[in-house]
Amino acid sequence: MLTVGIVGAGIRGRLFADALRTQPGVEVVGLAETSEPVAATAREATNLPVFSSHTELMARLDPDAVIVATPDFAHREIAVDIAEAGKHLLIEKPLATTLEDARAIADAVQGGGGRCLVGFENRWNPHVLRAKAAASDGSIGAPITSSATLSNSYYVPTQMLSWSAASSPAWFLMPHTVDLVLWLTERNPIKVSAVASKGVLSARGVDTWDVVHALITFEDGSTANLSSAWVLPDAGDGIVDFRFSLIGTRGSVSADLSHQGLTVVSDKYRSEWPLSGRVGRSQVGPAVWMAQDFAAGLLDGSDLGPGVEHGLLVTEIICAIELSVELGQPVELSNLRSTPVA
Ligand SMILES: NC(=O)c1ccc[n+]([C@@H]2O[C@H](COP(=O)([O-])OP(=O)(O)OC[C@H]3O[C@@H](n4cnc5c(N)ncnc54)[C@H](O)[C@@H]3O)[C@@H](O)[C@H]2O)c1
């Protein structure tokens, strides 16, 4: 039996608890949550013990593996403690929001000897998997350029997340699109150029960027163009706008993942996501399949990925995006890596 603990009992922590509830050979033994109201809700929803810290969860239940589902900037301490104890980790994206934190987690995973999966859930998204197959089997040739848009309506930064001012469209959304273009193209990123704007969200009390645009250049001269905004209207097209395309030397692949073929119009126009929630007795959707695959990989010893080194690379690229916005000029990743962290 593989025992699993979950740290952070918010939206994702509870989703993961549900995802693993009926998996053979797997037992979610408990959660940790610092907010007492959230802990009380989670106790009620899961019927599991919910401790007030990850250290208490570890001391009391000693699980084999831990899922870290705390806010973007609050992964390091938990992940390092758990990895150093030799436990396996599923850690939500982004791995961390500073180079120092990301390197500390990567070092702890390497030193501790446990296995680690970073939660880039699009690797379990059927549309993305088909795009990956087209990119890998030669049908569209070599990558020339790719683009990806992943944006949210105001609901996400102003209502869904209590900690959005400590994150941004770059940290909350771009880990997915950076991972996507790296995975689809398998190219080595060398340079990042980015611009961002502010003002609309800060006027609504959330002091972070409204929109971030980033251009990544790869070693072979190919490019990827990423955009993320947190200012889509709530009365529009659902809370997520997610589209991408990859143009190759012999063809292209593109997807609009905001629409899974279902639109509901009431007082609002909304795209729905049938590929989530419950179908029959099963939880479905990329995040659910990711958590189940993590547990299955630990049970049978098969490959787990994307791992901590990839998570570190994605954090490096987003740090380069932040730095490029700040400096108003392109940032070479090699320069960023050679800069000692504070
Ligand atoms: N892949 C996706 O589509 C996706 C979607 C949403 C969130 N996420 C990621 O999942 C992570 C969690 O996001 P969420 O939406 O569940 O946020 P959330 O705010 O709903 O839940 C996070 C919980 O962690 C708790 N917490 C904070 N510090 C803690 C600590 N030290 N110990 C224990 N609990 C602690 C908070 O009180 C909160 O209840 C973030 O990294 C986020 O980027 C991914």
The ligand as an SDF file (V2000), in Angstrom:
LIG
                    3D

 44 48  0  0  0  0  0  0  0  0999 V2000
   -2.5690   23.1030  -12.8940 N   0  0  0  0  0  0  0  0  0  0  0  0
   -3.5550   23.9300  -12.6460 C   0  0  0  0  0  0  0  0  0  0  0  0
   -4.3850   24.1060  -13.5040 O   0  0  0  0  0  0  0  0  0  0  0  0
   -3.6390   24.6050  -11.3060 C   0  0  0  0  0  0  0  0  0  0  0  0
   -4.8330   25.2190  -10.9460 C   0  0  0  0  0  0  0  0  0  0  0  0
   -4.9090   25.8540   -9.7090 C   0  0  0  0  0  0  0  0  0  0  0  0
   -3.7990   25.8730   -8.8790 C   0  0  0  0  0  0  0  0  0  0  0  0
   -2.6390   25.2670   -9.2550 N   0  0  0  0  0  0  0  0  0  0  0  0
   -1.4490   25.3200   -8.3580 C   0  0  0  0  0  0  0  0  0  0  0  0
   -1.7180   24.5890   -7.1700 O   0  0  0  0  0  0  0  0  0  0  0  0
   -1.1370   25.2480   -6.0360 C   0  0  0  0  0  0  0  0  0  0  0  0
   -2.2570   25.4870   -5.0100 C   0  0  0  0  0  0  0  0  0  0  0  0
   -3.2690   26.2860   -5.6080 O   0  0  0  0  0  0  0  0  0  0  0  0
   -4.7950   26.2680   -5.1070 P   0  0  0  0  0  0  0  0  0  0  0  0
   -5.5940   26.8410   -6.2230 O   0  0  0  0  0  0  0  0  0  0  0  0
   -5.1410   24.9450   -4.5390 O   0  0  0  0  0  0  0  0  0  0  0  0
   -4.7150   27.3500   -3.9360 O   0  0  0  0  0  0  0  0  0  0  0  0
   -5.6500   27.4520   -2.6450 P   0  0  0  0  0  0  0  0  0  0  0  0
   -5.4300   28.8140   -2.0790 O   0  0  0  0  0  0  0  0  0  0  0  0
   -7.0390   27.0280   -2.9740 O   0  0  0  0  0  0  0  0  0  0  0  0
   -5.0340   26.3430   -1.6670 O   0  0  0  0  0  0  0  0  0  0  0  0
   -3.7500   26.4500   -1.1130 C   0  0  0  0  0  0  0  0  0  0  0  0
   -3.8860   26.1340    0.3760 C   0  0  0  0  0  0  0  0  0  0  0  0
   -2.5900   25.9910    0.9550 O   0  0  0  0  0  0  0  0  0  0  0  0
   -2.6970   26.4580    2.3040 C   0  0  0  0  0  0  0  0  0  0  0  0
   -1.3420   26.6850    2.8190 N   0  0  0  0  0  0  0  0  0  0  0  0
   -0.5350   27.7650    2.6440 C   0  0  0  0  0  0  0  0  0  0  0  0
    0.6450   27.5580    3.2560 N   0  0  0  0  0  0  0  0  0  0  0  0
    0.5830   26.3330    3.8400 C   0  0  0  0  0  0  0  0  0  0  0  0
    1.5090   25.5710    4.6000 C   0  0  0  0  0  0  0  0  0  0  0  0
    2.7260   26.0260    4.8840 N   0  0  0  0  0  0  0  0  0  0  0  0
    1.1240   24.3560    5.0470 N   0  0  0  0  0  0  0  0  0  0  0  0
   -0.1250   23.8670    4.7610 C   0  0  0  0  0  0  0  0  0  0  0  0
   -1.0380   24.5580    4.0380 N   0  0  0  0  0  0  0  0  0  0  0  0
   -0.6850   25.7700    3.5770 C   0  0  0  0  0  0  0  0  0  0  0  0
   -3.5500   27.6850    2.1920 C   0  0  0  0  0  0  0  0  0  0  0  0
   -4.1180   28.0420    3.4490 O   0  0  0  0  0  0  0  0  0  0  0  0
   -4.5900   27.2510    1.1710 C   0  0  0  0  0  0  0  0  0  0  0  0
   -5.7640   26.7330    1.7690 O   0  0  0  0  0  0  0  0  0  0  0  0
   -0.4560   26.5080   -6.5680 C   0  0  0  0  0  0  0  0  0  0  0  0
    0.9110   26.2570   -6.7700 O   0  0  0  0  0  0  0  0  0  0  0  0
   -1.1480   26.7450   -7.9090 C   0  0  0  0  0  0  0  0  0  0  0  0
   -0.3800   27.4100   -8.8870 O   0  0  0  0  0  0  0  0  0  0  0  0
   -2.5520   24.6030  -10.4340 C   0  0  0  0  0  0  0  0  0  0  0  0
  1  2  1  0
  2  3  2  0
  2  4  1  0
  4  5  1  0
  4 44  2  0
  5  6  2  0
  6  7  1  0
  7  8  2  0
  8  9  1  0
  8 44  1  0
  9 10  1  0
  9 42  1  0
 10 11  1  0
 11 12  1  0
 11 40  1  0
 12 13  1  0
 13 14  1  0
 14 15  2  0
 14 16  1  0
 14 17  1  0
 17 18  1  0
 18 19  2  0
 18 20  1  0
 18 21  1  0
 21 22  1  0
 22 23  1  0
 23 24  1  0
 23 38  1  0
 24 25  1  0
 25 26  1  0
 25 36  1  0
 26 27  1  0
 26 35  1  0
 27 28  2  0
 28 29  1  0
 29 30  1  0
 29 35  2  0
 30 31  1  0
 30 32  2  0
 32 33  1  0
 33 34  2  0
 34 35  1  0
 36 37  1  0
 36 38  1  0
 38 39  1  0
 40 41  1  0
 40 42  1  0
 42 43  1  0
M  CHG  2   8   1  16  -1
M  END
$$$$
